[in-house]
Structures are given as C-alpha cells and as structure tokens.
C-alpha cells in the first residue's frame, strides 16, 4: 500500500527542486496506451522526464545534500469493465515495477563516479505498489469525469505511475571533492548542450636535461671516424634519419654549418662533425644510386 500521509505531504517535483532538507517529493509519468505496461511504451517526453528524475536522485548523494533514501512507484489503471478489478490491479503493479526498473537502470548508468565520492544510490529502498483504478487522475476528479463519460484522453491520464521520493533526515557532511566538481561540470555541459571541456592537466615538473655524451660538451673528446663511439653515433643518426628525405637532411646540415662561425674554436668541432656526417650521407646515397643503376 502507498504511504497516504507521505504522499499527501509531498511537494511536486520541478527542475528547480533541491535537496536542502528532509521530506518527500512526488512526480508522475503517464500516457500508457490501453493494456500497455512497459515504461518504454510511454511517450518520449515522459521517458525524458524519467531521465531527469534519475539525475535528480543521483544529485541528492552529493556532499551537503539530503540523500533520497526511498523511492516508491505507485501504478494506476483505468477502469476496465470487461476484465475487472483484478486485472486493473495487476497491470497497475506491472507499470509500477517497470517504471521503477527503468529509473534504477538510469541511475546505475549515472553513478560510476559514486565509488569515488562515498555513499551511492545503491542504498535506496525501492517499493512498487499498484492501486488499480481506485485513484483516478486529479484532473479527471476536478472535471467530475466518470468511467462512463470519459474519452480516451481522460483514460490515458488515469494510466500513469506516480514516483514518490523521500529525502533522509540528515545531509551528507563535507563539500564537493574534485571528482564531484568534474562530474558536475559534465552534467551541466550535457544539460546545456555545450561541448564537454577537456580536463585541466595537472602541473608537470620541468623536463630533465637530456643526457648527452661527453663529446657534445667537450670538442676534445669528439669521437673520431673509425672508433666505436663514432660508429654508434653514426648508427643512431642513420636510424633517426631513416624515413627523412636525404636532400632535406643535406640542405639542413649545410644551412646549419654555414651559420656557424668557423673562426670560433669552440664551434669548429661541430662544423667539422656536421661536414663529416654530410659526406657520409652523400657517400651512402651515391652507393645506393650505383647499386640501383646496376
């Protein structure tokens, strides 16, 4: 049975409803066709409303809010003269169960982040109730509609599910953590239809200087052709330039060498080294041309 007192005292849910205190909030989805009981058969606007309610419930579990500790879905049916009260009660219960399941599934998709921020909607108590045709839609009651004079639009109003959400007595302590702020940003971006901003990367330490061989700093220990260090260096240069156009490399080396002040003793070693590398590359290119010509 639905909690009549809690339902009577519940406030109507809107998109502005918050989680600032205890108490109950109620909302309704409806418009089932005759004999339909699946939530997926609801009009699209009602399914979107269920998605908003799922987000509302998830938000109640953020720090500083009163969490929703119980959700009761109350199914309703229209009067069916042919099948009777038993059928009305059964189909109303099926509607309540299916809407509750759809809501729970939507919440589950929204709450992977909850593992980072504490208690989650998995602790909600779910209750499903069916009351048959005993409680016609309030609009039909105000219009003094009866089962005999209702049109199909009136009957569709009766075929509905009420969702009664109860906030807990105490709020979660604390303020929003970094994961919560990220999640809030995503939710707000999705609601507003804006592109999701990329996460701000954490500050990185300054890069360490590369570990260069001693000859880079001291021209006196520049590896000489024919020595193992020179062979290793040549192999590394050839591997690095493996997929680069040879002419581009040669032109770049020539330009760099020409810019050096050859009168400066400290730079002469680099000038000579670049010239040696250029000659090696040119020699290898000529060998390849000769081989291809054969």
WOPE-V7245 format. One record per residue. N is the residue number from 1. RES is the residue in three letters. SS is DSSP state (A for helix, B for strand, O for the rest). PHI is phi in whole degrees, 0 to 359 (* if undefined). D_CENTER is the distance of its C-alpha to the mean C-alpha in Angstrom with 1 decimal. Layout:
N&RES&SS&PHI&D_CENTER + N&RES&SS&PHI&D_CENTER
This chain:
1&UNK&O&*&37.9 + 2&UNK&O&291&35.7 + 3&UNK&O&283&36.2 + 4&UNK&A&296&38.4 + 5&UNK&A&294&38.7 + 6&UNK&A&299&35.0 + 7&UNK&A&294&34.3 + 8&UNK&A&295&37.2 + 9&UNK&A&270&35.9 + 10&UNK&O&287&32.3 + 11&UNK&B&270&31.0 + 12&UNK&B&286&29.3 + 13&UNK&O&286&25.6 + 14&UNK&O&226&24.4 + 15&UNK&O&292&21.3 + 16&UNK&O&264&23.1 + 17&UNK&O&296&23.7 + 18&UNK&O&247&22.7 + 19&UNK&O&231&23.1 + 20&UNK&O&276&26.1 + 21&UNK&O&198&28.5 + 22&UNK&O&289&29.6 + 23&UNK&B&121&30.5 + 24&UNK&B&242&29.3 + 25&UNK&B&232&27.4 + 26&UNK&B&232&27.9 + 27&UNK&B&216&26.5 + 28&UNK&B&225&27.7 + 29&UNK&B&241&26.5 + 30&UNK&B&201&29.3 + 31&UNK&O&104&31.0 + 32&UNK&O&298&31.5 + 33&UNK&O&287&34.1 + 34&UNK&O&301&37.2 + 35&UNK&O&72&36.8 + 36&UNK&O&268&33.0 + 37&UNK&O&228&31.0 + 38&UNK&O&275&27.6 + 39&UNK&A&298&24.6 + 40&UNK&A&292&23.6 + 41&UNK&A&272&27.0 + 42&UNK&O&294&26.2 + 43&UNK&O&304&26.1 + 44&UNK&A&305&22.8 + 45&UNK&A&298&22.9 + 46&UNK&A&288&23.3 + 47&UNK&A&291&20.3 + 48&UNK&A&297&18.2 + 49&UNK&A&300&19.9 + 50&UNK&A&299&18.9 + 51&UNK&A&296&15.1 + 52&UNK&A&293&16.0 + 53&UNK&A&294&18.0 + 54&UNK&A&298&15.3 + 55&UNK&A&298&13.2 + 56&UNK&A&301&16.6 + 57&UNK&A&293&17.3 + 58&UNK&A&298&14.2 + 59&UNK&A&299&15.1 + 60&UNK&O&294&18.5 + 61&UNK&O&264&17.6 + 62&UNK&O&278&16.7 + 63&UNK&O&306&19.8 + 64&UNK&O&92&22.6 + 65&UNK&O&254&22.0 + 66&UNK&B&275&24.1 + 67&UNK&B&286&22.1 + 68&UNK&B&280&22.7 + 69&UNK&B&259&24.8 + 70&UNK&B&214&26.1 + 71&UNK&B&233&25.1 + 72&UNK&B&245&28.0 + 73&UNK&B&259&27.9 + 74&UNK&B&243&31.4 + 75&UNK&B&273&32.3 + 76&UNK&O&230&35.1 + 77&UNK&O&229&37.4 + 78&UNK&O&269&40.0 + 79&UNK&O&297&43.6 + 80&UNK&O&240&44.7 + 81&UNK&O&292&48.5 + 82&UNK&O&279&48.6 + 83&UNK&O&262&46.4 + 84&UNK&A&87&46.9 + 85&UNK&A&294&45.3 + 86&UNK&A&299&44.2 + 87&UNK&A&297&42.1 + 88&UNK&A&300&40.6 + 89&UNK&A&292&39.6 + 90&UNK&A&295&38.0 + 91&UNK&A&289&36.0 + 92&UNK&A&292&34.8 + 93&UNK&A&293&33.7 + 94&UNK&A&298&31.8 + 95&UNK&A&296&29.9 + 96&UNK&A&298&29.0 + 97&UNK&A&295&27.8 + 98&UNK&A&289&25.7 + 99&UNK&A&295&24.0 + 100&UNK&A&299&23.4 + 101&UNK&A&295&21.9 + 102&UNK&A&296&19.6 + 103&UNK&A&293&18.5 + 104&UNK&A&296&18.0 + 105&UNK&A&297&15.9 + 106&UNK&A&296&13.5 + 107&UNK&A&296&13.4 + 108&UNK&A&299&12.9 + 109&UNK&A&289&9.7 + 110&UNK&A&268&8.4 + 111&UNK&O&244&10.1 + 112&UNK&O&299&9.4 + 113&UNK&O&295&9.3 + 114&UNK&A&299&12.7 + 115&UNK&A&295&14.5 + 116&UNK&A&267&14.3 + 117&UNK&A&237&15.7 + 118&UNK&O&110&18.3 + 119&UNK&O&305&19.4 + 120&UNK&O&230&17.1 + 121&UNK&A&297&17.8 + 122&UNK&A&297&19.2 + 123&UNK&A&272&22.4 + 124&UNK&O&293&22.9 + 125&UNK&B&270&26.2 + 126&UNK&B&252&26.0 + 127&UNK&B&230&29.2 + 128&UNK&B&242&30.1 + 129&UNK&B&226&33.3 + 130&UNK&B&238&35.3 + 131&UNK&O&245&38.2 + 132&UNK&O&63&39.4 + 133&UNK&O&256&41.1 + 134&UNK&O&291&42.4 + 135&UNK&O&233&40.3 + 136&UNK&O&300&40.2 + 137&UNK&O&302&37.8 + 138&UNK&A&306&39.0 + 139&UNK&A&296&39.4 + 140&UNK&A&291&41.8 + 141&UNK&A&294&43.6 + 142&UNK&A&296&44.2 + 143&UNK&O&277&45.4 + 144&UNK&O&57&47.7 + 145&UNK&O&282&46.5 + 146&UNK&O&236&48.0 + 147&UNK&O&305&47.1 + 148&UNK&O&281&50.2 + 149&UNK&O&248&49.3 + 150&UNK&O&284&45.5 + 151&UNK&O&264&44.1 + 152&UNK&A&298&41.0 + 153&UNK&A&297&38.7 + 154&UNK&A&294&40.0 + 155&UNK&A&294&39.5 + 156&UNK&A&295&35.9 + 157&UNK&A&299&35.4 + 158&UNK&A&294&36.8 + 159&UNK&O&277&34.5 + 160&UNK&B&210&31.5 + 161&UNK&B&226&29.3 + 162&UNK&B&268&29.2 + 163&UNK&B&241&26.3 + 164&UNK&B&257&27.8 + 165&UNK&B&248&25.4 + 166&UNK&B&247&27.2 + 167&UNK&B&281&26.2 + 168&UNK&B&287&27.5 + 169&UNK&B&286&30.5 + 170&UNK&B&235&28.9 + 171&UNK&B&271&25.9 + 172&UNK&O&290&23.8 + 173&UNK&O&285&25.3 + 174&UNK&O&94&23.7 + 175&UNK&O&244&21.5 + 176&UNK&O&293&17.8 + 177&UNK&O&276&16.9 + 178&UNK&A&302&15.0 + 179&UNK&A&301&11.8 + 180&UNK&A&294&12.3 + 181&UNK&A&298&12.9 + 182&UNK&A&298&9.7 + 183&UNK&A&296&7.8 + 184&UNK&A&300&10.6 + 185&UNK&A&300&10.2 + 186&UNK&A&297&6.8 + 187&UNK&A&300&8.4 + 188&UNK&A&295&11.6 + 189&UNK&A&295&10.5 + 190&UNK&A&294&9.3 + 191&UNK&A&300&12.6 + 192&UNK&A&276&14.7 + 193&UNK&O&71&13.7 + 194&UNK&O&264&13.4 + 195&UNK&O&296&11.9 + 196&UNK&O&286&9.1 + 197&UNK&O&292&11.4 + 198&UNK&O&292&11.6 + 199&UNK&O&295&11.8 + 200&UNK&O&286&15.5 + 201&UNK&O&292&17.2 + 202&UNK&O&294&19.5 + 203&UNK&O&299&23.2 + 204&UNK&O&256&24.9 + 205&UNK&O&294&28.6 + 206&UNK&O&299&31.1 + 207&UNK&O&297&31.7 + 208&UNK&O&285&34.8 + 209&UNK&O&296&37.7 + 210&UNK&O&296&38.3 + 211&UNK&O&274&40.9 + 212&UNK&O&262&43.6 + 213&UNK&O&294&46.9 + 214&UNK&A&302&50.0 + 215&UNK&A&295&51.6 + 216&UNK&A&294&48.9 + 217&UNK&A&266&50.2 + 218&UNK&O&234&53.9 + 219&UNK&A&301&55.7 + 220&UNK&A&292&58.5 + 221&UNK&A&252&56.3 + 222&UNK&O&301&55.0 + 223&UNK&O&299&55.0 + 224&UNK&O&266&58.0 + 225&UNK&O&307&58.1 + 226&UNK&O&95&59.0 + 227&UNK&O&267&57.5 + 228&UNK&A&303&54.5 + 229&UNK&A&301&52.3 + 230&UNK&A&294&53.0 + 231&UNK&A&297&52.3 + 232&UNK&A&295&48.9 + 233&UNK&A&296&48.0 + 234&UNK&A&298&49.2 + 235&UNK&A&298&47.1 + 236&UNK&A&295&43.9 + 237&UNK&A&295&44.7 + 238&UNK&A&296&45.3 + 239&UNK&A&293&42.1 + 240&UNK&A&293&40.1 + 241&UNK&O&262&41.9 + 242&UNK&O&302&41.8 + 243&UNK&O&253&39.7 + 244&UNK&O&252&41.0 + 245&UNK&O&299&43.8 + 246&UNK&A&298&47.0 + 247&UNK&A&300&48.5 + 248&UNK&A&298&45.5 + 249&UNK&A&296&45.9 + 250&UNK&A&299&49.7 + 251&UNK&A&298&49.4 + 252&UNK&A&294&46.9 + 253&UNK&A&295&49.1 + 254&UNK&A&299&52.2 + 255&UNK&A&297&50.5 + 256&UNK&A&293&49.4 + 257&UNK&A&295&52.9 + 258&UNK&A&294&54.7 + 259&UNK&A&281&52.8 + 260&UNK&O&285&54.0 + 261&UNK&O&274&57.2 + 262&UNK&O&290&59.4 + 263&UNK&O&281&61.9 + 264&UNK&O&275&59.6 + 265&UNK&A&298&60.3 + 266&UNK&A&290&56.9 + 267&UNK&A&259&55.2 + 268&UNK&A&296&57.9 + 269&UNK&A&297&56.5 + 270&UNK&A&290&53.1 + 271&UNK&A&302&55.1 + 272&UNK&A&293&57.1 + 273&UNK&A&295&54.1 + 274&UNK&A&296&52.3 + 275&UNK&A&296&55.4 + 276&UNK&A&296&55.8 + 277&UNK&A&296&52.3 + 278&UNK&A&299&53.0 + 279&UNK&A&294&56.2 + 280&UNK&A&297&54.6 + 281&UNK&A&295&51.9 + 282&UNK&A&296&54.6 + 283&UNK&A&297&56.8 + 284&UNK&A&296&54.1 + 285&UNK&A&296&53.4 + 286&UNK&A&296&57.1 + 287&UNK&A&299&57.4 + 288&UNK&A&295&54.6 + 289&UNK&A&296&56.3 + 290&UNK&A&298&59.6 + 291&UNK&A&296&58.1 + 292&UNK&A&292&56.5 + 293&UNK&A&292&59.8 + 294&UNK&O&289&61.6
